[in-house]
Amino acid sequence: MTDFVTTYLTVTLLFVSLGIFGWLAIKSHNIKTFQFQISAFIIIWIVGEIVNIIISMNEIDHGIEDIGMQIHLVAMVLFAVLLWTRFYYSRRAGKKIVDETSDYYLG
């Protein structure tokens, strides 16, 4: 009984977070914004987790046991591409990345 409650609570909370990040992605109005890109990454990640939970509950059984992990892989690849692209364009534009903490006022 406890597993049943925690599983459905987890799925419910994942759907709530899916709605929140979907709303944030729609609200950003521009695919180039960091808010949209991170929201898209988190949405893909959440979908992978939902699929993992549904498959582990034996709701779907068509020989696709690893599809949730493959969706997670897609999310991680998207995240890596997102970071490398942002890094490349910031370097190309000549923007500096702060390397030293002495640039910040810490007091």
Jmol script that loads the backbone (N, CA, C; Angstrom):
load data "model"
ATOM      1  N   MET A   1       0.819  -1.204   0.000  1.00  0.00           N
ATOM      2  CA  MET A   1       0.000   0.000   0.000  1.00  0.00           C
ATOM      3  C   MET A   1       0.859   1.262   0.000  1.00  0.00           C
ATOM      4  N   THR A   2       1.961   1.236   0.750  1.00  0.00           N
ATOM      5  CA  THR A   2       2.830   2.404   0.819  1.00  0.00           C
ATOM      6  C   THR A   2       3.471   2.695  -0.525  1.00  0.00           C
ATOM      7  N   ASP A   3       3.903   1.648  -1.233  1.00  0.00           N
ATOM      8  CA  ASP A   3       4.495   1.836  -2.557  1.00  0.00           C
ATOM      9  C   ASP A   3       3.479   2.433  -3.524  1.00  0.00           C
ATOM     10  N   PHE A   4       2.242   1.992  -3.409  1.00  0.00           N
ATOM     11  CA  PHE A   4       1.179   2.503  -4.262  1.00  0.00           C
ATOM     12  C   PHE A   4       0.991   4.006  -4.052  1.00  0.00           C
ATOM     13  N   VAL A   5       0.943   4.430  -2.797  1.00  0.00           N
ATOM     14  CA  VAL A   5       0.730   5.846  -2.475  1.00  0.00           C
ATOM     15  C   VAL A   5       1.922   6.680  -2.920  1.00  0.00           C
ATOM     16  N   THR A   6       3.136   6.231  -2.616  1.00  0.00           N
ATOM     17  CA  THR A   6       4.313   7.017  -2.991  1.00  0.00           C
ATOM     18  C   THR A   6       4.494   7.094  -4.497  1.00  0.00           C
ATOM     19  N   THR A   7       4.175   6.014  -5.204  1.00  0.00           N
ATOM     20  CA  THR A   7       4.297   6.029  -6.662  1.00  0.00           C
ATOM     21  C   THR A   7       3.332   7.029  -7.274  1.00  0.00           C
ATOM     22  N   TYR A   8       2.083   6.989  -6.850  1.00  0.00           N
ATOM     23  CA  TYR A   8       1.111   7.921  -7.419  1.00  0.00           C
ATOM     24  C   TYR A   8       1.344   9.354  -6.951  1.00  0.00           C
ATOM     25  N   LEU A   9       1.871   9.534  -5.752  1.00  0.00           N
ATOM     26  CA  LEU A   9       2.232  10.875  -5.297  1.00  0.00           C
ATOM     27  C   LEU A   9       3.382  11.419  -6.138  1.00  0.00           C
ATOM     28  N   THR A  10       4.361  10.574  -6.413  1.00  0.00           N
ATOM     29  CA  THR A  10       5.491  10.979  -7.250  1.00  0.00           C
ATOM     30  C   THR A  10       5.029  11.345  -8.656  1.00  0.00           C
ATOM     31  N   VAL A  11       4.189  10.521  -9.253  1.00  0.00           N
ATOM     32  CA  VAL A  11       3.681  10.806 -10.600  1.00  0.00           C
ATOM     33  C   VAL A  11       2.873  12.102 -10.597  1.00  0.00           C
ATOM     34  N   THR A  12       2.066  12.313  -9.579  1.00  0.00           N
ATOM     35  CA  THR A  12       1.279  13.546  -9.483  1.00  0.00           C
ATOM     36  C   THR A  12       2.183  14.767  -9.388  1.00  0.00           C
ATOM     37  N   LEU A  13       3.193  14.694  -8.532  1.00  0.00           N
ATOM     38  CA  LEU A  13       4.117  15.818  -8.389  1.00  0.00           C
ATOM     39  C   LEU A  13       4.922  16.051  -9.663  1.00  0.00           C
ATOM     40  N   LEU A  14       5.261  14.980 -10.372  1.00  0.00           N
ATOM     41  CA  LEU A  14       5.963  15.132 -11.645  1.00  0.00           C
ATOM     42  C   LEU A  14       5.075  15.827 -12.681  1.00  0.00           C
ATOM     43  N   PHE A  15       3.790  15.489 -12.709  1.00  0.00           N
ATOM     44  CA  PHE A  15       2.885  16.170 -13.633  1.00  0.00           C
ATOM     45  C   PHE A  15       2.702  17.640 -13.260  1.00  0.00           C
ATOM     46  N   VAL A  16       2.682  17.940 -11.966  1.00  0.00           N
ATOM     47  CA  VAL A  16       2.589  19.341 -11.528  1.00  0.00           C
ATOM     48  C   VAL A  16       3.833  20.106 -11.983  1.00  0.00           C
ATOM     49  N   SER A  17       5.019  19.507 -11.755  1.00  0.00           N
ATOM     50  CA  SER A  17       6.248  20.182 -12.188  1.00  0.00           C
ATOM     51  C   SER A  17       6.329  20.282 -13.707  1.00  0.00           C
ATOM     52  N   LEU A  18       5.783  19.297 -14.411  1.00  0.00           N
ATOM     53  CA  LEU A  18       5.725  19.362 -15.870  1.00  0.00           C
ATOM     54  C   LEU A  18       4.880  20.564 -16.311  1.00  0.00           C
ATOM     55  N   GLY A  19       3.764  20.769 -15.643  1.00  0.00           N
ATOM     56  CA  GLY A  19       2.920  21.930 -15.946  1.00  0.00           C
ATOM     57  C   GLY A  19       3.621  23.245 -15.656  1.00  0.00           C
ATOM     58  N   ILE A  20       4.338  23.316 -14.540  1.00  0.00           N
ATOM     59  CA  ILE A  20       5.043  24.555 -14.173  1.00  0.00           C
ATOM     60  C   ILE A  20       6.112  24.879 -15.200  1.00  0.00           C
ATOM     61  N   PHE A  21       6.946  23.898 -15.542  1.00  0.00           N
ATOM     62  CA  PHE A  21       8.020  24.168 -16.492  1.00  0.00           C
ATOM     63  C   PHE A  21       7.497  24.358 -17.914  1.00  0.00           C
ATOM     64  N   GLY A  22       6.396  23.719 -18.246  1.00  0.00           N
ATOM     65  CA  GLY A  22       5.753  23.985 -19.535  1.00  0.00           C
ATOM     66  C   GLY A  22       5.258  25.415 -19.610  1.00  0.00           C
ATOM     67  N   TRP A  23       4.670  25.880 -18.516  1.00  0.00           N
ATOM     68  CA  TRP A  23       4.192  27.260 -18.462  1.00  0.00           C
ATOM     69  C   TRP A  23       5.364  28.244 -18.557  1.00  0.00           C
ATOM     70  N   LEU A  24       6.478  27.942 -17.882  1.00  0.00           N
ATOM     71  CA  LEU A  24       7.660  28.800 -17.963  1.00  0.00           C
ATOM     72  C   LEU A  24       8.234  28.837 -19.376  1.00  0.00           C
ATOM     73  N   ALA A  25       8.213  27.704 -20.064  1.00  0.00           N
ATOM     74  CA  ALA A  25       8.722  27.660 -21.444  1.00  0.00           C
ATOM     75  C   ALA A  25       7.833  28.488 -22.359  1.00  0.00           C
ATOM     76  N   ILE A  26       6.527  28.372 -22.182  1.00  0.00           N
ATOM     77  CA  ILE A  26       5.595  29.153 -23.008  1.00  0.00           C
ATOM     78  C   ILE A  26       5.715  30.633 -22.692  1.00  0.00           C
ATOM     79  N   LYS A  27       5.893  30.963 -21.436  1.00  0.00           N
ATOM     80  CA  LYS A  27       5.981  32.357 -20.995  1.00  0.00           C
ATOM     81  C   LYS A  27       7.222  33.057 -21.541  1.00  0.00           C
ATOM     82  N   SER A  28       8.286  32.311 -21.804  1.00  0.00           N
ATOM     83  CA  SER A  28       9.534  32.945 -22.245  1.00  0.00           C
ATOM     84  C   SER A  28       9.437  33.521 -23.655  1.00  0.00           C
ATOM     85  N   HIS A  29       8.563  33.004 -24.513  1.00  0.00           N
ATOM     86  CA  HIS A  29       8.279  33.526 -25.860  1.00  0.00           C
ATOM     87  C   HIS A  29       9.458  33.519 -26.832  1.00  0.00           C
ATOM     88  N   ASN A  30      10.615  33.021 -26.436  1.00  0.00           N
ATOM     89  CA  ASN A  30      11.757  33.042 -27.334  1.00  0.00           C
ATOM     90  C   ASN A  30      12.613  31.805 -27.065  1.00  0.00           C
ATOM     91  N   ILE A  31      12.875  31.055 -28.118  1.00  0.00           N
ATOM     92  CA  ILE A  31      13.622  29.800 -27.978  1.00  0.00           C
ATOM     93  C   ILE A  31      15.088  30.057 -27.608  1.00  0.00           C
ATOM     94  N   LYS A  32      15.581  31.249 -27.818  1.00  0.00           N
ATOM     95  CA  LYS A  32      16.980  31.555 -27.534  1.00  0.00           C
ATOM     96  C   LYS A  32      17.235  31.946 -26.086  1.00  0.00           C
ATOM     97  N   THR A  33      16.189  32.140 -25.302  1.00  0.00           N
ATOM     98  CA  THR A  33      16.396  32.529 -23.914  1.00  0.00           C
ATOM     99  C   THR A  33      16.813  31.323 -23.082  1.00  0.00           C
ATOM    100  N   PHE A  34      17.615  31.610 -22.073  1.00  0.00           N
ATOM    101  CA  PHE A  34      18.083  30.558 -21.186  1.00  0.00           C
ATOM    102  C   PHE A  34      16.912  29.922 -20.439  1.00  0.00           C
ATOM    103  N   GLN A  35      15.924  30.726 -20.084  1.00  0.00           N
ATOM    104  CA  GLN A  35      14.745  30.221 -19.382  1.00  0.00           C
ATOM    105  C   GLN A  35      14.022  29.160 -20.212  1.00  0.00           C
ATOM    106  N   PHE A  36      13.845  29.421 -21.494  1.00  0.00           N
ATOM    107  CA  PHE A  36      13.187  28.447 -22.367  1.00  0.00           C
ATOM    108  C   PHE A  36      14.017  27.172 -22.494  1.00  0.00           C
ATOM    109  N   GLN A  37      15.317  27.335 -22.706  1.00  0.00           N
ATOM    110  CA  GLN A  37      16.172  26.184 -22.936  1.00  0.00           C
ATOM    111  C   GLN A  37      16.252  25.279 -21.711  1.00  0.00           C
ATOM    112  N   ILE A  38      16.397  25.868 -20.534  1.00  0.00           N
ATOM    113  CA  ILE A  38      16.435  25.064 -19.317  1.00  0.00           C
ATOM    114  C   ILE A  38      15.071  24.422 -19.065  1.00  0.00           C
ATOM    115  N   SER A  39      14.001  25.157 -19.331  1.00  0.00           N
ATOM    116  CA  SER A  39      12.668  24.584 -19.158  1.00  0.00           C
ATOM    117  C   SER A  39      12.451  23.398 -20.090  1.00  0.00           C
ATOM    118  N   ALA A  40      12.914  23.506 -21.336  1.00  0.00           N
ATOM    119  CA  ALA A  40      12.788  22.399 -22.285  1.00  0.00           C
ATOM    120  C   ALA A  40      13.587  21.189 -21.817  1.00  0.00           C
ATOM    121  N   PHE A  41      14.784  21.424 -21.308  1.00  0.00           N
ATOM    122  CA  PHE A  41      15.605  20.340 -20.773  1.00  0.00           C
ATOM    123  C   PHE A  41      14.894  19.640 -19.618  1.00  0.00           C
ATOM    124  N   ILE A  42      14.347  20.410 -18.685  1.00  0.00           N
ATOM    125  CA  ILE A  42      13.676  19.835 -17.516  1.00  0.00           C
ATOM    126  C   ILE A  42      12.398  19.108 -17.932  1.00  0.00           C
ATOM    127  N   ILE A  43      11.682  19.642 -18.920  1.00  0.00           N
ATOM    128  CA  ILE A  43      10.467  18.967 -19.408  1.00  0.00           C
ATOM    129  C   ILE A  43      10.811  17.590 -19.969  1.00  0.00           C
ATOM    130  N   ILE A  44      11.856  17.512 -20.775  1.00  0.00           N
ATOM    131  CA  ILE A  44      12.264  16.226 -21.345  1.00  0.00           C
ATOM    132  C   ILE A  44      12.690  15.273 -20.227  1.00  0.00           C
ATOM    133  N   TRP A  45      13.395  15.792 -19.252  1.00  0.00           N
ATOM    134  CA  TRP A  45      13.848  14.978 -18.131  1.00  0.00           C
ATOM    135  C   TRP A  45      12.660  14.434 -17.332  1.00  0.00           C
ATOM    136  N   ILE A  46      11.676  15.283 -17.068  1.00  0.00           N
ATOM    137  CA  ILE A  46      10.487  14.868 -16.322  1.00  0.00           C
ATOM    138  C   ILE A  46       9.701  13.815 -17.097  1.00  0.00           C
ATOM    139  N   VAL A  47       9.567  14.004 -18.400  1.00  0.00           N
ATOM    140  CA  VAL A  47       8.855  13.022 -19.221  1.00  0.00           C
ATOM    141  C   VAL A  47       9.556  11.667 -19.141  1.00  0.00           C
ATOM    142  N   GLY A  48      10.882  11.668 -19.170  1.00  0.00           N
ATOM    143  CA  GLY A  48      11.626  10.419 -19.026  1.00  0.00           C
ATOM    144  C   GLY A  48      11.367   9.754 -17.691  1.00  0.00           C
ATOM    145  N   GLU A  49      11.287  10.544 -16.643  1.00  0.00           N
ATOM    146  CA  GLU A  49      11.020   9.978 -15.319  1.00  0.00           C
ATOM    147  C   GLU A  49       9.599   9.431 -15.215  1.00  0.00           C
ATOM    148  N   ILE A  50       8.645  10.146 -15.799  1.00  0.00           N
ATOM    149  CA  ILE A  50       7.257   9.657 -15.796  1.00  0.00           C
ATOM    150  C   ILE A  50       7.161   8.332 -16.545  1.00  0.00           C
ATOM    151  N   VAL A  51       7.829   8.244 -17.687  1.00  0.00           N
ATOM    152  CA  VAL A  51       7.822   6.998 -18.465  1.00  0.00           C
ATOM    153  C   VAL A  51       8.462   5.872 -17.659  1.00  0.00           C
ATOM    154  N   ASN A  52       9.576   6.166 -16.971  1.00  0.00           N
ATOM    155  CA  ASN A  52      10.219   5.153 -16.124  1.00  0.00           C
ATOM    156  C   ASN A  52       9.277   4.624 -15.061  1.00  0.00           C
ATOM    157  N   ILE A  53       8.553   5.519 -14.403  1.00  0.00           N
ATOM    158  CA  ILE A  53       7.643   5.103 -13.342  1.00  0.00           C
ATOM    159  C   ILE A  53       6.480   4.296 -13.903  1.00  0.00           C
ATOM    160  N   ILE A  54       5.924   4.738 -15.025  1.00  0.00           N
ATOM    161  CA  ILE A  54       4.798   4.012 -15.624  1.00  0.00           C
ATOM    162  C   ILE A  54       5.225   2.607 -16.055  1.00  0.00           C
ATOM    163  N   ILE A  55       6.408   2.489 -16.625  1.00  0.00           N
ATOM    164  CA  ILE A  55       6.902   1.168 -17.027  1.00  0.00           C
ATOM    165  C   ILE A  55       7.182   0.307 -15.794  1.00  0.00           C
ATOM    166  N   SER A  56       7.725   0.911 -14.730  1.00  0.00           N
ATOM    167  CA  SER A  56       8.002   0.120 -13.526  1.00  0.00           C
ATOM    168  C   SER A  56       6.720  -0.337 -12.830  1.00  0.00           C
ATOM    169  N   MET A  57       5.609   0.344 -13.067  1.00  0.00           N
ATOM    170  CA  MET A  57       4.320  -0.062 -12.511  1.00  0.00           C
ATOM    171  C   MET A  57       3.659  -1.133 -13.368  1.00  0.00           C
ATOM    172  N   ASN A  58       4.322  -1.533 -14.447  1.00  0.00           N
ATOM    173  CA  ASN A  58       3.823  -2.540 -15.386  1.00  0.00           C
ATOM    174  C   ASN A  58       2.540  -2.109 -16.082  1.00  0.00           C
ATOM    175  N   GLU A  59       2.384  -0.808 -16.281  1.00  0.00           N
ATOM    176  CA  GLU A  59       1.230  -0.299 -17.017  1.00  0.00           C
ATOM    177  C   GLU A  59       1.431  -0.489 -18.521  1.00  0.00           C
ATOM    178  N   ILE A  60       2.674  -0.404 -18.965  1.00  0.00           N
ATOM    179  CA  ILE A  60       3.012  -0.567 -20.379  1.00  0.00           C
ATOM    180  C   ILE A  60       4.059  -1.668 -20.469  1.00  0.00           C
ATOM    181  N   ASP A  61       3.840  -2.625 -21.335  1.00  0.00           N
ATOM    182  CA  ASP A  61       4.807  -3.711 -21.483  1.00  0.00           C
ATOM    183  C   ASP A  61       4.871  -4.136 -22.945  1.00  0.00           C
ATOM    184  N   HIS A  62       5.669  -3.410 -23.710  1.00  0.00           N
ATOM    185  CA  HIS A  62       5.823  -3.738 -25.125  1.00  0.00           C
ATOM    186  C   HIS A  62       7.293  -3.884 -25.486  1.00  0.00           C
ATOM    187  N   GLY A  63       8.112  -4.312 -24.530  1.00  0.00           N
ATOM    188  CA  GLY A  63       9.533  -4.478 -24.805  1.00  0.00           C
ATOM    189  C   GLY A  63      10.281  -3.164 -24.854  1.00  0.00           C
ATOM    190  N   ILE A  64       9.777  -2.146 -24.169  1.00  0.00           N
ATOM    191  CA  ILE A  64      10.422  -0.831 -24.177  1.00  0.00           C
ATOM    192  C   ILE A  64      10.860  -0.452 -22.764  1.00  0.00           C
ATOM    193  N   GLU A  65      11.507  -1.369 -22.078  1.00  0.00           N
ATOM    194  CA  GLU A  65      11.889  -1.138 -20.695  1.00  0.00           C
ATOM    195  C   GLU A  65      12.864   0.027 -20.539  1.00  0.00           C
ATOM    196  N   ASP A  66      13.703   0.267 -21.532  1.00  0.00           N
ATOM    197  CA  ASP A  66      14.751   1.276 -21.418  1.00  0.00           C
ATOM    198  C   ASP A  66      14.380   2.613 -22.047  1.00  0.00           C
ATOM    199  N   ILE A  67      13.152   2.795 -22.474  1.00  0.00           N
ATOM    200  CA  ILE A  67      12.782   4.032 -23.162  1.00  0.00           C
ATOM    201  C   ILE A  67      12.901   5.247 -22.238  1.00  0.00           C
ATOM    202  N   GLY A  68      12.615   5.072 -20.951  1.00  0.00           N
ATOM    203  CA  GLY A  68      12.751   6.183 -19.996  1.00  0.00           C
ATOM    204  C   GLY A  68      14.188   6.646 -19.892  1.00  0.00           C
ATOM    205  N   MET A  69      15.114   5.700 -19.847  1.00  0.00           N
ATOM    206  CA  MET A  69      16.529   6.059 -19.780  1.00  0.00           C
ATOM    207  C   MET A  69      17.005   6.688 -21.084  1.00  0.00           C
ATOM    208  N   GLN A  70      16.438   6.268 -22.204  1.00  0.00           N
ATOM    209  CA  GLN A  70      16.795   6.883 -23.481  1.00  0.00           C
ATOM    210  C   GLN A  70      16.300   8.326 -23.547  1.00  0.00           C
ATOM    211  N   ILE A  71      15.135   8.579 -22.964  1.00  0.00           N
ATOM    212  CA  ILE A  71      14.629   9.955 -22.901  1.00  0.00           C
ATOM    213  C   ILE A  71      15.530  10.795 -22.001  1.00  0.00           C
ATOM    214  N   HIS A  72      15.995  10.220 -20.895  1.00  0.00           N
ATOM    215  CA  HIS A  72      16.949  10.909 -20.032  1.00  0.00           C
ATOM    216  C   HIS A  72      18.228  11.235 -20.802  1.00  0.00           C
ATOM    217  N   LEU A  73      18.677  10.299 -21.627  1.00  0.00           N
ATOM    218  CA  LEU A  73      19.876  10.516 -22.433  1.00  0.00           C
ATOM    219  C   LEU A  73      19.671  11.686 -23.395  1.00  0.00           C
ATOM    220  N   VAL A  74      18.508  11.750 -24.019  1.00  0.00           N
ATOM    221  CA  VAL A  74      18.197  12.871 -24.918  1.00  0.00           C
ATOM    222  C   VAL A  74      18.249  14.188 -24.142  1.00  0.00           C
ATOM    223  N   ALA A  75      17.719  14.197 -22.922  1.00  0.00           N
ATOM    224  CA  ALA A  75      17.745  15.407 -22.098  1.00  0.00           C
ATOM    225  C   ALA A  75      19.183  15.816 -21.787  1.00  0.00           C
ATOM    226  N   MET A  76      20.023  14.862 -21.459  1.00  0.00           N
ATOM    227  CA  MET A  76      21.417  15.169 -21.132  1.00  0.00           C
ATOM    228  C   MET A  76      22.182  15.674 -22.359  1.00  0.00           C
ATOM    229  N   VAL A  77      21.911  15.085 -23.515  1.00  0.00           N
ATOM    230  CA  VAL A  77      22.549  15.556 -24.744  1.00  0.00           C
ATOM    231  C   VAL A  77      22.093  16.985 -25.047  1.00  0.00           C
ATOM    232  N   LEU A  78      20.801  17.254 -24.889  1.00  0.00           N
ATOM    233  CA  LEU A  78      20.290  18.612 -25.089  1.00  0.00           C
ATOM    234  C   LEU A  78      20.970  19.590 -24.135  1.00  0.00           C
ATOM    235  N   PHE A  79      21.141  19.197 -22.882  1.00  0.00           N
ATOM    236  CA  PHE A  79      21.781  20.056 -21.895  1.00  0.00           C
ATOM    237  C   PHE A  79      23.234  20.336 -22.277  1.00  0.00           C
ATOM    238  N   ALA A  80      23.960  19.303 -22.715  1.00  0.00           N
ATOM    239  CA  ALA A  80      25.352  19.490 -23.123  1.00  0.00           C
ATOM    240  C   ALA A  80      25.443  20.408 -24.336  1.00  0.00           C
ATOM    241  N   VAL A  81      24.576  20.198 -25.311  1.00  0.00           N
ATOM    242  CA  VAL A  81      24.569  21.061 -26.504  1.00  0.00           C
ATOM    243  C   VAL A  81      24.227  22.499 -26.117  1.00  0.00           C
ATOM    244  N   LEU A  82      23.278  22.655 -25.232  1.00  0.00           N
ATOM    245  CA  LEU A  82      22.877  23.980 -24.763  1.00  0.00           C
ATOM    246  C   LEU A  82      24.064  24.709 -24.126  1.00  0.00           C
ATOM    247  N   LEU A  83      24.768  24.042 -23.227  1.00  0.00           N
ATOM    248  CA  LEU A  83      25.898  24.686 -22.547  1.00  0.00           C
ATOM    249  C   LEU A  83      27.053  24.971 -23.492  1.00  0.00           C
ATOM    250  N   TRP A  84      27.393  24.004 -24.346  1.00  0.00           N
ATOM    251  CA  TRP A  84      28.499  24.225 -25.273  1.00  0.00           C
ATOM    252  C   TRP A  84      28.181  25.317 -26.289  1.00  0.00           C
ATOM    253  N   THR A  85      26.955  25.375 -26.757  1.00  0.00           N
ATOM    254  CA  THR A  85      26.569  26.420 -27.701  1.00  0.00           C
ATOM    255  C   THR A  85      26.640  27.788 -27.053  1.00  0.00           C
ATOM    256  N   ARG A  86      26.131  27.906 -25.846  1.00  0.00           N
ATOM    257  CA  ARG A  86      26.210  29.177 -25.125  1.00  0.00           C
ATOM    258  C   ARG A  86      27.661  29.576 -24.871  1.00  0.00           C
ATOM    259  N   PHE A  87      28.489  28.617 -24.494  1.00  0.00           N
ATOM    260  CA  PHE A  87      29.907  28.892 -24.263  1.00  0.00           C
ATOM    261  C   PHE A  87      30.587  29.353 -25.549  1.00  0.00           C
ATOM    262  N   TYR A  88      30.326  28.664 -26.660  1.00  0.00           N
ATOM    263  CA  TYR A  88      30.931  29.007 -27.946  1.00  0.00           C
ATOM    264  C   TYR A  88      30.554  30.423 -28.376  1.00  0.00           C
ATOM    265  N   TYR A  89      29.267  30.744 -28.295  1.00  0.00           N
ATOM    266  CA  TYR A  89      28.837  32.067 -28.729  1.00  0.00           C
ATOM    267  C   TYR A  89      29.302  33.166 -27.784  1.00  0.00           C
ATOM    268  N   SER A  90      29.458  32.876 -26.514  1.00  0.00           N
ATOM    269  CA  SER A  90      29.979  33.900 -25.605  1.00  0.00           C
ATOM    270  C   SER A  90      31.457  34.147 -25.886  1.00  0.00           C
ATOM    271  N   ARG A  91      32.211  33.102 -26.180  1.00  0.00           N
ATOM    272  CA  ARG A  91      33.626  33.272 -26.538  1.00  0.00           C
ATOM    273  C   ARG A  91      33.769  33.999 -27.873  1.00  0.00           C
ATOM    274  N   ARG A  92      32.930  33.658 -28.823  1.00  0.00           N
ATOM    275  CA  ARG A  92      32.986  34.286 -30.136  1.00  0.00           C
ATOM    276  C   ARG A  92      32.638  35.764 -30.070  1.00  0.00           C
ATOM    277  N   ALA A  93      31.734  36.120 -29.170  1.00  0.00           N
ATOM    278  CA  ALA A  93      31.353  37.520 -29.004  1.00  0.00           C
ATOM    279  C   ALA A  93      32.369  38.287 -28.167  1.00  0.00           C
ATOM    280  N   GLY A  94      33.343  37.584 -27.609  1.00  0.00           N
ATOM    281  CA  GLY A  94      34.384  38.241 -26.835  1.00  0.00           C
ATOM    282  C   GLY A  94      34.006  38.516 -25.395  1.00  0.00           C
ATOM    283  N   LYS A  95      32.975  37.895 -24.925  1.00  0.00           N
ATOM    284  CA  LYS A  95      32.578  38.083 -23.531  1.00  0.00           C
ATOM    285  C   LYS A  95      33.493  37.268 -22.633  1.00  0.00           C
ATOM    286  N   LYS A  96      33.817  37.850 -21.482  1.00  0.00           N
ATOM    287  CA  LYS A  96      34.684  37.160 -20.537  1.00  0.00           C
ATOM    288  C   LYS A  96      33.862  36.336 -19.569  1.00  0.00           C
ATOM    289  N   ILE A  97      34.432  35.219 -19.188  1.00  0.00           N
ATOM    290  CA  ILE A  97      33.844  34.404 -18.136  1.00  0.00           C
ATOM    291  C   ILE A  97      34.655  34.669 -16.889  1.00  0.00           C
ATOM    292  N   VAL A  98      34.003  34.983 -15.800  1.00  0.00           N
ATOM    293  CA  VAL A  98      34.692  35.334 -14.566  1.00  0.00           C
ATOM    294  C   VAL A  98      35.377  34.099 -14.009  1.00  0.00           C
ATOM    295  N   ASP A  99      36.710  34.221 -13.828  1.00  0.00           N
ATOM    296  CA  ASP A  99      37.480  33.097 -13.324  1.00  0.00           C
ATOM    297  C   ASP A  99      37.904  33.284 -11.881  1.00  0.00           C
ATOM    298  N   GLU A 100      37.903  34.520 -11.412  1.00  0.00           N
ATOM    299  CA  GLU A 100      38.413  34.791 -10.075  1.00  0.00           C
ATOM    300  C   GLU A 100      37.294  35.287  -9.177  1.00  0.00           C
ATOM    301  N   THR A 101      37.335  34.857  -7.928  1.00  0.00           N
ATOM    302  CA  THR A 101      36.321  35.320  -6.977  1.00  0.00           C
ATOM    303  C   THR A 101      36.635  36.717  -6.458  1.00  0.00           C
ATOM    304  N   SER A 102      37.848  37.236  -6.727  1.00  0.00           N
ATOM    305  CA  SER A 102      38.204  38.574  -6.243  1.00  0.00           C
ATOM    306  C   SER A 102      37.413  39.666  -6.982  1.00  0.00           C
ATOM    307  N   ASP A 103      36.747  39.291  -8.080  1.00  0.00           N
ATOM    308  CA  ASP A 103      35.935  40.257  -8.810  1.00  0.00           C
ATOM    309  C   ASP A 103      34.631  40.566  -8.088  1.00  0.00           C
ATOM    310  N   TYR A 104      34.274  39.747  -7.141  1.00  0.00           N
ATOM    311  CA  TYR A 104      33.029  39.924  -6.398  1.00  0.00           C
ATOM    312  C   TYR A 104      33.314  40.527  -5.036  1.00  0.00           C
ATOM    313  N   TYR A 105      32.406  41.302  -4.567  1.00  0.00           N
ATOM    314  CA  TYR A 105      32.487  41.841  -3.215  1.00  0.00           C
ATOM    315  C   TYR A 105      31.887  40.820  -2.271  1.00  0.00           C
ATOM    316  N   LEU A 106      32.675  40.300  -1.382  1.00  0.00           N
ATOM    317  CA  LEU A 106      32.223  39.248  -0.489  1.00  0.00           C
ATOM    318  C   LEU A 106      32.169  39.734   0.961  1.00  0.00           C
ATOM    319  N   GLY A 107      31.603  40.851   1.199  1.00  0.00           N
ATOM    320  CA  GLY A 107      31.599  41.275   2.594  1.00  0.00           C
ATOM    321  C   GLY A 107      30.529  42.146   2.963  1.00  0.00           C
TER     322      GLY A 107
END
end "model"
wireframe off; spacefill off
backbone 0.3
color backbone group
